[in-house]
Amino acid sequence: TAQPNVGAAPKTGRSKKLTEEPAARAPDVDSLGFQAMDRNVPGLSHVILQKLNMKSYEDYKSAMDGRKSGSDFGIRTYFDMFQKMEDTFKFCVECKKLPDALPDPRSLRRCKRCQNVYYCGMACQRANWPLHKKFCKKLKLVALDRLVEWLVFTGDIPFPTETWTKPTWEVKGWEDWFSMQEQLEEKLGAIVAGRYMTLLWANAGKPRPEDAELRESIRRLVTDFHSRPLTIGLGLRLFGIDPLAKPLTVHVVGASHVETLNTRLTDYDELTRMFPGHQGMEMVMVGVDVVDGPIMRPPLATPAPRGRVYLSSYKGLYHDFWESHVETKLATRPDLVVGFHPGFHACPDLLAGWLPTLLLLRDYRLPVLFTVYSEQELKASLQILVELESHIVTYASNPFASLRPEQVYSSPNKAPVYCSSHYIAQLGAEDVPGADELEDDD
């Protein structure tokens, strides 16, 4: 997944046993994004490594993969963790200077309104204000959600959810989804008053927001957590695939640390609440950046257990997985393939790494759902898929897009993006109109 916020401090977690991994050669998506930050702020990725006491990107990757704990990098307290994460955001957004390039590194001051961006002095702040004022309110939410996200890793978020009381086609978006959650305010209140929320603001180095703001942040992060399973459910509906009719297999292609870091076996159980009485579903995470953990277990060669969502994974390239597992019947053929933010539009190296997979998906006429962060990314991705003569079934805004705004890490004064904001549904290959016609289509 091509995540525009690559470079934030790694999440600390349990140390995990390292398993043997099949050799995989492809562009390291996370590495490309990590190094690309230096195009906007020269040396920013080096600052991140320095602040986290890491020698190289490989150390960073080891932390993301769970092969090293936070204490291995000098993160020994909650305060250390939050402070080091905040340190990686400290550069002047106007002149792009890092603290070490300033006469006094302590001269960087944070915008009081958004608590997100930094300036090296009043001159840069005044010069930047005409641009920053367009995004300041949104960036305040970005900074808040970035901290409250820690509660996903402590297990406070998401709260326990309910079986859907409406048919899937009647649930038009998040407002309908929240309306089905019993005792919603009590659940939100328990998280706001919880131990880890208290620990967070005792160590974050920022004033604690009002409870109403924290409740809204939790709601946004809950949508971020559930956006992936509900988008998969949307894909099943788009292609007319009925989970109540037979057991289903879904391949999540291009999975990386974004989908698999600290993933629990229950993380996609919202699909069971969405489709009560389903015949069984398996989610197979396939990608070179899949993180070791509970879901690092072989895909099923037989149908998933009735009424359960079963998570498994394969660390490697999708076309290798297809040849070694699907064709040999070690894994079941997918009923749907989903790619969350594949990012093949971002640079030639990523497109080259994705090309064998894109051609396989096209030639085997597999139902595929790709998601993107923005309308701009949607148009760029459509252009590539049309040039590959893929049959675009439809594309649109995603009713289950994450409501959590995310900033472009090294260029914060831009409109925030949202996970899975749009989707593209494709099925096989056929002659299609030109890209310009597709972009203008309603």
C-alpha positions, 0 to 999 in steps of 0.5 A: 500500500502506498501510504502518503504518511510513511515515516511516522514513528513505528508502533511499539508492540510485543516482540514476535518470533521471526519465521522463515520468509520466501524470497521476494524481489520487488520494490519495497513500497515502504522504503520508496515512500520513506526515502521520497520524503527527502524530496520535500524536506532534504534529510527528513528520513535521516532525522527520523532514523536519528530520533528513533536511534536507528542506523538505517532503514533496515532498522526501521523496517525491523521495528515495523515488522515486529522483529525489534521492540521499542526498547531496542531503540531507546524507547523506554517510557510512554513519554519517550514514545510520544516525544520521539514521534513528535520530534519526527514532525519538527521542521519549518513548513515554510523554509523546510529547514530542519532543527540542526540547520537553525542557529538554535534548534529550539527556535522551532515553534508549533502552530498554536491552532492546529498543534501540528506544523512548525515554524523557525520564526515569525517571518516564516509563519507570516509568509506561510499563513495564507496557505496554512490557514486553508488547512489549519482546522483539518490539520488540528484533527490530523494531529489529534487522531495521530495520537488517539490512534495509539488506542488501537494498539492498546485494544481500546479501539474499536469498541465491540460492535453489533450484528447489523439490524438492517440489510447491507443494501440499506446501510448507505454509509457511516451514519447508518452504521453508527445508528445500529450500535447500541449504547454508543455514547456509553462505549465512547465514554468508557474509552474517553475515561479509560486508563490508556486515554489518561496515560496518553495525555499525561505523556503526549506533551500537549494539552488534553482536548475536551471530551467532545473532541476526543469522542469525535476522534474515536469515531473517526478512528473507528471508521478508519479501523472498519473501513477495510472490512466494510469496503470488502463487503461493498466489493462483494455487493458490487460484483453480486457475490453472496456470502450466504450462498457459499464459502468465500475467499478474498485475496488482499493483494499488495498487503503491507504493514498498513494492513498487517501490523499488530493485526488480530485474528478478529480484525475482520469480524465486522464482515460476520456482523454485516453478513450474519449467517454467512457460509465462511470467509477467508481473507488472505493477505498477500504482499512482500511487506506483510508483517509477521504475527498471528495471521502469518499462517498458511492459506486454507486449501478447503473452504473457510469454517462456516460463520467465521472470518479466517485470516491468513497470509503469504509474504511474497509477490502475488503472481508467485503466490498464484503459481505456488499456491492457487494453481497447485490448489494449496490455496483456494481461488479467490471470489474477490481480489482487493487492493487497498491503495496499491499506489502503482500510479506513484512511480515507474518502479512501483508500476513495474513491480505491480505489472505482473499482478495487474496482468494476471488479474486482468487475464484471469478475469478476476473481480477486483476492487482497488481503493485510492486516497484521492480523486487525483489518485483515482484519475491517475490509476484509471489511466494506467488500468485503461492503458492495460485494457482492463475492463472498468466496471465502475468507480465512485466515492466509497461510502465506507471511506475512513473519516480520519484525515491524514496529511502528506507527511513532509508537505502538510499544507495540502488537503488531507487525504482519506483511506479508501476515499474512492474505489475502482471495480474491474473485471478482466479485459475488454475494449474500453473508452479512452481515459479522458472519457472515463474521468468525465463519466458520471 
